[in-house]
Amino acid sequence: MKITPRAALGSLFVLAMAALCIRLGFWQLARLEQRRERNAAVRAAAALPPLPLDAATARALSADPPPHAWRRASASGRWDHAREMVLRGRSRQGRPGVHLVTPLLLGDGGVVMVNRGWVPAPDGATADTRALHGEKAARIDGVMQEIAAAGDAGMAPGAAGRDTTWQRLTLPAVRARMGERVLPLVLQRLPSGGGQAPPIPVPLPEPGEGNHLSYAVQWFSFAAIALVGLAILIARGRRGRGEAQPPGG
């Protein structure tokens, strides 16, 4: 059976695409396994007793932040409203708003950033938070979250806003504002069962598995379609050549 160069190249292309789809399918399965391992670590951390943010805990957090992420913690101190940070682009139930992150000055001289919750903002970027300052002393219960190592450097909102806003917290931005004594994790305030007056605590995301499994099935399906299609074309080509063969040839 003679194979034309065009047919050979077409077959190689289909096989290469099928191999790529299979590779992408296994990549999605690997990401799913990583996601499941992370979810298990999150659930294990959430089940541990709350951490008191004292001097000893602060040293452990600063030395190795990742293992303390998703741990419940409690902190007592005084608000530093003058250096709070506004995270722009945070909607709630379809309404534009921001997240208000306020430094809490701990008794030992350390600082922990506290995500106090969502505040409505018509432009999704700026909010007058002076009415939300309240008492200086506070005790906060929350969950520790990692602060990103890098990100945007902040955006001046213009004449309509009083503070610079950020897309997300980053260690360089936080330390530039608060100094080196700030902890490398943010304490996300938990709902306390009270009213819905701003700032409204932000619920923690559910540790779902994402779409990795469905994506893997799609990639494997694409590979199967390509291989089955190639097999059909080869079979038809053989049958066509057999029918074209003259009797006794």
C-alpha positions in Angstrom: 0.0 0.0 0.0 1.5 3.3 -1.1 1.2 6.3 1.2 1.4 9.7 -0.3 3.5 12.4 1.4 0.4 14.5 1.9 -1.4 11.7 3.7 1.7 11.0 5.8 2.0 14.6 6.9 -1.7 14.8 7.6 -1.6 11.7 9.7 1.4 12.9 11.7 -0.3 16.2 12.3 -3.4 14.5 13.7 -1.3 12.2 15.9 0.6 15.2 17.2 -2.6 17.1 18.0 -4.0 14.0 19.7 -0.8 13.6 21.8 -1.1 17.3 22.8 -4.7 16.9 23.8 -3.8 13.8 25.9 -1.0 15.8 27.6 -3.3 18.6 28.4 -5.8 16.2 29.8 -3.3 14.7 32.2 -2.2 18.3 33.1 -5.7 19.1 34.1 -5.9 15.9 36.2 -2.6 17.0 37.9 -4.1 20.4 38.7 -7.2 18.7 40.1 -5.0 16.7 42.4 -3.1 19.8 43.5 -6.5 21.5 44.2 -7.7 18.6 46.3 -4.5 18.6 48.3 -4.8 22.3 48.9 -8.5 21.9 49.9 -7.5 19.2 52.4 -4.8 21.5 53.9 -7.4 24.4 54.1 -9.9 22.1 55.9 -7.2 20.9 58.3 -6.1 24.4 59.1 -9.6 25.6 59.7 -10.2 22.8 62.2 -7.3 23.8 64.4 -7.8 26.0 67.5 -7.6 29.7 66.9 -4.2 31.4 67.2 -3.8 34.3 69.6 -1.7 36.9 67.8 0.8 37.5 70.5 4.6 38.0 70.2 5.4 34.3 69.9 2.8 33.7 67.2 3.9 36.8 65.4 7.5 35.5 65.2 6.3 32.1 63.9 4.1 33.8 61.3 6.9 36.1 60.1 9.4 33.2 59.8 7.1 30.9 57.8 3.8 32.4 56.7 2.3 29.7 54.3 1.6 27.0 57.0 -0.5 29.6 59.0 -2.7 30.6 56.1 -6.4 29.6 56.7 -5.8 29.4 60.4 -8.4 31.1 62.6 -6.9 33.8 64.8 -7.8 36.5 67.3 -6.1 39.8 67.8 -6.5 42.7 70.2 -5.2 46.2 69.7 -5.9 49.7 68.5 -7.0 50.7 65.0 -4.7 52.9 62.9 -7.3 54.5 60.7 -4.9 57.0 59.2 -3.1 54.3 57.3 -6.0 52.0 56.2 -6.0 50.7 52.7 -8.9 50.5 50.2 -9.1 47.5 47.8 -11.1 48.6 44.7 -13.4 46.5 42.4 -15.1 44.4 45.1 -18.8 43.8 44.3 -21.4 42.3 46.6 -24.8 41.0 45.4 -24.3 43.0 42.2 -23.5 46.3 44.0 -20.1 48.0 43.4 -17.9 48.5 46.4 -14.5 48.2 48.0 -12.9 46.2 50.8 -11.6 48.2 53.8 -8.3 47.0 55.2 -7.3 48.7 58.5 -4.0 48.2 60.4 -4.5 46.9 64.0 -1.6 47.9 66.3 -0.9 45.0 68.6 0.3 45.4 72.2 3.8 44.1 71.5 4.5 46.7 68.8 3.5 44.5 65.9 0.9 45.3 63.3 -1.6 43.0 61.5 -3.7 44.2 58.6 -7.4 43.4 59.0 -9.8 43.1 56.1 -12.8 44.5 57.9 -15.2 43.9 55.0 -17.1 45.3 52.2 -18.1 49.0 51.9 -20.5 50.3 49.1 -18.8 52.6 46.6 -20.7 53.8 43.5 -17.5 54.0 41.4 -16.1 50.7 42.8 -12.9 52.4 43.8 -13.3 55.1 46.5 -15.3 55.4 49.7 -15.4 57.9 52.5 -14.6 55.7 55.5 -14.5 58.3 58.2 -17.9 57.3 59.5 -16.7 53.7 59.9 -13.9 54.4 62.3 -15.8 53.9 65.6 -13.8 52.9 68.7 -10.0 52.8 68.6 -9.6 49.6 70.7 -10.8 46.4 69.1 -10.7 42.6 69.4 -11.0 40.8 66.1 -11.7 37.2 65.3 -10.8 36.1 61.7 -8.9 33.8 59.4 -5.4 34.4 58.3 -4.8 34.8 54.6 -1.5 35.2 52.7 -0.5 38.6 51.4 0.7 38.5 47.8 4.4 39.0 47.2 3.9 41.4 44.3 1.2 43.3 42.5 0.1 46.8 41.5 1.6 49.8 43.3 -1.6 51.5 43.9 -3.7 54.0 41.9 -4.6 57.5 42.8 -8.4 57.9 42.5 -8.2 61.6 41.7 -10.1 64.5 43.3 -13.2 62.4 44.1 -11.3 60.1 46.5 -9.4 60.7 49.7 -7.1 57.7 49.6 -5.0 55.7 47.2 -6.7 52.4 46.2 -5.2 49.0 45.4 -6.4 46.0 43.4 -5.1 43.7 46.1 -2.8 43.7 49.1 0.9 43.1 48.4 3.8 42.9 50.9 5.7 45.8 49.3 2.7 48.1 49.4 1.8 47.1 53.0 5.4 47.4 54.3 5.9 50.8 52.5 2.8 52.0 54.4 3.3 50.2 57.8 7.0 49.3 58.1 8.7 46.0 58.6 6.8 45.1 61.8 3.6 44.3 59.9 2.7 40.6 59.8 3.0 38.9 56.3 -0.6 37.7 56.6 -3.9 39.6 56.6 -6.6 38.8 59.1 -10.0 38.5 57.4 -12.7 39.4 59.8 -15.4 36.7 60.3 -19.1 37.5 60.5 -20.2 37.9 64.1 -24.0 37.4 63.6 -24.7 41.1 64.0 -26.4 43.5 61.5 -25.4 44.3 58.0 -24.0 47.7 58.5 -20.7 48.4 56.6 -18.1 47.2 56.7 -19.8 43.9 56.0 -17.5 40.9 56.7 -16.6 39.0 53.5 -17.4 35.2 53.6 -14.5 32.9 52.9 -14.5 31.2 49.5 -15.7 27.6 49.3 -12.8 25.2 48.7 -14.2 23.8 45.5 -12.5 21.6 42.9 -13.0 24.0 39.9 -13.5 22.8 36.4 -10.3 20.7 36.1 -12.1 17.4 35.7 -14.5 18.6 33.0 -11.5 20.2 31.2 -9.6 16.9 31.3 -12.6 15.0 29.9 -12.8 17.6 27.1 -9.2 17.2 26.2 -9.4 13.4 26.2 -12.5 13.6 24.1 -10.7 15.8 21.5 -7.9 13.2 21.4 -10.3 10.4 20.9 -12.2 12.2 18.2 -9.0 12.9 16.3 -7.8 9.3 16.5 -11.1 7.8 15.6 -11.4 10.3 12.6 -7.9 9.3 11.5 -8.7 5.6 11.7 -11.9 6.1 9.6 -10.0 8.0 6.9 -7.3 5.3 6.7 -10.0 2.6 6.5 -11.8 4.5 3.7 -8.6 5.0 1.9 -7.7 1.4 1.9 -11.2 0.4 0.8 -11.1 2.9 -2.0 -7.8 1.6 -3.2 -9.1 -1.9 -3.0 -12.1 -1.1 -5.1 -10.0 0.8 -7.7 -7.6 -2.2 -8.1 -8.4 -3.9 -11.5 -9.4 -7.6 -11.5 -6.4 -9.8 -11.4 -4.1 -6.9 -10.8 
